[in-house]
Amino acid sequence: MPHPAWLQELARRVPRERLLTHPAALAPYESDALTGFRARPAAVLLADTKAEVVEAVRLCHRHGVPFVARGSGTSLSGGSLPVPEGLVIALNRLNRILRIDPDERLAVVEPGVINLQVSHAAARFGLYYAPDPSSQPVCTIGGNVAFNSGGAHCLKYGMTANHVLGLEAVLADGEVVQLGGESLEAVGPDLVGLFVGSEGLFGIALEVTLRLLPRPEAYRTLLASYVSLAAAGEAVARIVAAGILPGAIEIMDRLAIEAAEAAVGAGYPTDAAAILIVEVEGEAPETDAEFARLHAVVQASGATEIRVARDAEERARIWKGRKETFSAVGRLSTDYITGDGVVPRTRLAEALAEIERLSARYGLRVANVFHAGDGNLHPLVLYDGRRPGELERAEALAGEILELCIRLGGSITGEHGVGMEKRDFLPRMFGPDDLALMRRLRRAMDPRELANRGKVLGEPVPALVG
Ligand SMILES: Cc1cc2nc3c(=O)[nH]c(=O)nc-3n(C[C@H](O)[C@H](O)[C@H](O)COP(=O)(O)OP(=O)(O)OC[C@H]3O[C@@H](n4cnc5c(N)ncnc54)[C@H](O)[C@@H]3O)c2cc1C
């Protein structure tokens, strides 16, 4: 089939080897880390410069072609799924750290820079970039911005939104805008805040100015075992109620421990029903004092065993196990859905007990590993896609967990975005007026809904997008 006119025009403007159109070359881009959804784009542009991204967006605007920005494709909610017959603009080659200013404590980076690379580059100035998704060795800053990504240490420091000072972005009509700047004190409405977390619906980030923080002088990390998941959840509420603000509080249940042990050998206790990993950090004297209080609260919370990391190596091993659990679950089951809901911290124990009941009722295993300090649950629903009907059962179970989060006063996503996966749940959280406002905002930026069409707010009404 001959290529449509817009694609022929694009092919004249970019080198042939960076415009993929062959089905075999497109295959890796047909889905993101939520592999249950697939769609074939007309083409993938491996953009090399921001000028190329702008040119491609302008061309899409002229021809009414939907486009999707893509970083590393680690979205777990189908956020970077292509629009069928649309254009995927892949940003991995825009991976330059343009500037690090240690005096202003900021970094200006291209959107395809890998999260962890920012901290590596900032380390020689004693600085680092705080948001640390478990995918940080592979995910990009552009993807983090779009999803307002979080991580283990966002409890203390906040999510991506708290660390983006400024943005250069191309809107869906090809206009290039500067939002925010280099200062913490922005003037006017918070347009950076509007863009961060907009899941690619407001355009493509071309350059991002990130806030850097001084590396904490000391870390103290403990690992506590519990006889039930609910008891570990209850301990989190106690730590927070005691006025302690750890850098991170994470929970892993028995299945998650099993997976992490098989993959990494982190030395986790395999007889525990759940473990809690808690870390405090900061100036050494303050950290020691906070750790002593933490230790006392954990001891009083019914922990059956408490281990304290003795050195940096032990701390690194504990975190390696936690951070690799998502991928490690692949050892327990070839297929799984990664949930991402939020409940108020005080209702964690209740939520976890209910998830256990749901897992038994559906006859499907659920592994839990999550940022407990934020009340951010990540139930991993294990299923076997080869068995007829099992995917549908897994989806129904994952859906019930989201309903549970809403019922308990939480939210349907903590950090993985709405994407394709959860767009049908949006009306359960927001009323028609709220949703209409979101769509009005979207249309103000992108009247034809070309940028990441169909995600978050669902498909646009055809009459309005002509
Ligand atoms: C093993 C594993 C662990 C994970 N752990 C965490 C975690 O702890 N915390 C967390 O928050 N997430 C986590 N994630 C989810 C995922 O890694 C994050 O959402 C990440 O931010 C996605 O980055 P990416 O570069 O892969 O983006 P992609 O998947 O390529 O894209 C994600 C979204 O961003 C949009 N986008 C990409 N680049 C741009 C840009 N420049 N401008 C505008 N929009 C853009 C895309 O259109 C899409 O909607 C995990 C995923 C995996 C597979």
The ligand as an SDF file (V2000), in Angstrom:
LIG
                    3D

 53 58  0  0  0  0  0  0  0  0999 V2000
    9.9400   -2.4400   36.0230 C   0  0  0  0  0  0  0  0  0  0  0  0
    9.2160   -1.1160   36.0760 C   0  0  0  0  0  0  0  0  0  0  0  0
    9.2190   -0.3820   37.2630 C   0  0  0  0  0  0  0  0  0  0  0  0
    8.5630    0.8510   37.3260 C   0  0  0  0  0  0  0  0  0  0  0  0
    8.6120    1.5670   38.4940 N   0  0  0  0  0  0  0  0  0  0  0  0
    8.0140    2.7800   38.5480 C   0  0  0  0  0  0  0  0  0  0  0  0
    8.0660    3.5510   39.7460 C   0  0  0  0  0  0  0  0  0  0  0  0
    8.6240    3.1560   40.7710 O   0  0  0  0  0  0  0  0  0  0  0  0
    7.4680    4.7670   39.7220 N   0  0  0  0  0  0  0  0  0  0  0  0
    6.8330    5.2430   38.6070 C   0  0  0  0  0  0  0  0  0  0  0  0
    6.3050    6.3560   38.6490 O   0  0  0  0  0  0  0  0  0  0  0  0
    6.7680    4.5220   37.4810 N   0  0  0  0  0  0  0  0  0  0  0  0
    7.3410    3.3210   37.4170 C   0  0  0  0  0  0  0  0  0  0  0  0
    7.2660    2.5970   36.2540 N   0  0  0  0  0  0  0  0  0  0  0  0
    6.5160    3.1210   35.1050 C   0  0  0  0  0  0  0  0  0  0  0  0
    7.3800    3.9030   34.0690 C   0  0  0  0  0  0  0  0  0  0  0  0
    8.7200    3.5140   34.1210 O   0  0  0  0  0  0  0  0  0  0  0  0
    7.2830    5.4090   34.3050 C   0  0  0  0  0  0  0  0  0  0  0  0
    5.9510    5.8190   34.1050 O   0  0  0  0  0  0  0  0  0  0  0  0
    8.2060    6.2390   33.3940 C   0  0  0  0  0  0  0  0  0  0  0  0
    8.0510    7.6100   33.7210 O   0  0  0  0  0  0  0  0  0  0  0  0
    7.9370    6.0780   31.9330 C   0  0  0  0  0  0  0  0  0  0  0  0
    9.0480    6.6140   31.2470 O   0  0  0  0  0  0  0  0  0  0  0  0
    9.3530    6.1990   29.7360 P   0  0  0  0  0  0  0  0  0  0  0  0
   10.5260    6.9770   29.2680 O   0  0  0  0  0  0  0  0  0  0  0  0
    9.4480    4.7390   29.6080 O   0  0  0  0  0  0  0  0  0  0  0  0
    8.0400    6.7570   29.0480 O   0  0  0  0  0  0  0  0  0  0  0  0
    7.0880    6.0810   27.9510 P   0  0  0  0  0  0  0  0  0  0  0  0
    6.5310    4.8010   28.4450 O   0  0  0  0  0  0  0  0  0  0  0  0
    7.7860    6.0520   26.6380 O   0  0  0  0  0  0  0  0  0  0  0  0
    5.9520    7.1660   27.9080 O   0  0  0  0  0  0  0  0  0  0  0  0
    5.1310    7.3890   29.0110 C   0  0  0  0  0  0  0  0  0  0  0  0
    4.1650    8.5320   28.6970 C   0  0  0  0  0  0  0  0  0  0  0  0
    4.9050    9.7160   28.5290 O   0  0  0  0  0  0  0  0  0  0  0  0
    4.6420   10.3200   27.2930 C   0  0  0  0  0  0  0  0  0  0  0  0
    5.8990   10.9680   26.9090 N   0  0  0  0  0  0  0  0  0  0  0  0
    7.1230   10.3850   26.7720 C   0  0  0  0  0  0  0  0  0  0  0  0
    8.0380   11.3260   26.4960 N   0  0  0  0  0  0  0  0  0  0  0  0
    7.3840   12.5160   26.4650 C   0  0  0  0  0  0  0  0  0  0  0  0
    7.7780   13.8560   26.2250 C   0  0  0  0  0  0  0  0  0  0  0  0
    9.0430   14.1880   25.9630 N   0  0  0  0  0  0  0  0  0  0  0  0
    6.8240   14.8170   26.2530 N   0  0  0  0  0  0  0  0  0  0  0  0
    5.5400   14.5230   26.5210 C   0  0  0  0  0  0  0  0  0  0  0  0
    5.1050   13.2780   26.7520 N   0  0  0  0  0  0  0  0  0  0  0  0
    6.0290   12.2860   26.7210 C   0  0  0  0  0  0  0  0  0  0  0  0
    4.1900    9.1830   26.4000 C   0  0  0  0  0  0  0  0  0  0  0  0
    3.3910    9.6430   25.3320 O   0  0  0  0  0  0  0  0  0  0  0  0
    3.3980    8.3550   27.3880 C   0  0  0  0  0  0  0  0  0  0  0  0
    2.1100    8.8860   27.5440 O   0  0  0  0  0  0  0  0  0  0  0  0
    7.8750    1.3460   36.1810 C   0  0  0  0  0  0  0  0  0  0  0  0
    7.8660    0.6010   34.9990 C   0  0  0  0  0  0  0  0  0  0  0  0
    8.5210   -0.6140   34.9410 C   0  0  0  0  0  0  0  0  0  0  0  0
    8.4800   -1.3940   33.6540 C   0  0  0  0  0  0  0  0  0  0  0  0
  1  2  1  0
  2  3  1  0
  2 52  2  0
  3  4  2  0
  4  5  1  0
  4 50  1  0
  5  6  2  0
  6  7  1  0
  6 13  1  0
  7  8  2  0
  7  9  1  0
  9 10  1  0
 10 11  2  0
 10 12  1  0
 12 13  2  0
 13 14  1  0
 14 15  1  0
 14 50  1  0
 15 16  1  0
 16 17  1  0
 16 18  1  0
 18 19  1  0
 18 20  1  0
 20 21  1  0
 20 22  1  0
 22 23  1  0
 23 24  1  0
 24 25  2  0
 24 26  1  0
 24 27  1  0
 27 28  1  0
 28 29  2  0
 28 30  1  0
 28 31  1  0
 31 32  1  0
 32 33  1  0
 33 34  1  0
 33 48  1  0
 34 35  1  0
 35 36  1  0
 35 46  1  0
 36 37  1  0
 36 45  1  0
 37 38  2  0
 38 39  1  0
 39 40  1  0
 39 45  2  0
 40 41  1  0
 40 42  2  0
 42 43  1  0
 43 44  2  0
 44 45  1  0
 46 47  1  0
 46 48  1  0
 48 49  1  0
 50 51  2  0
 51 52  1  0
 52 53  1  0
M  END
$$$$
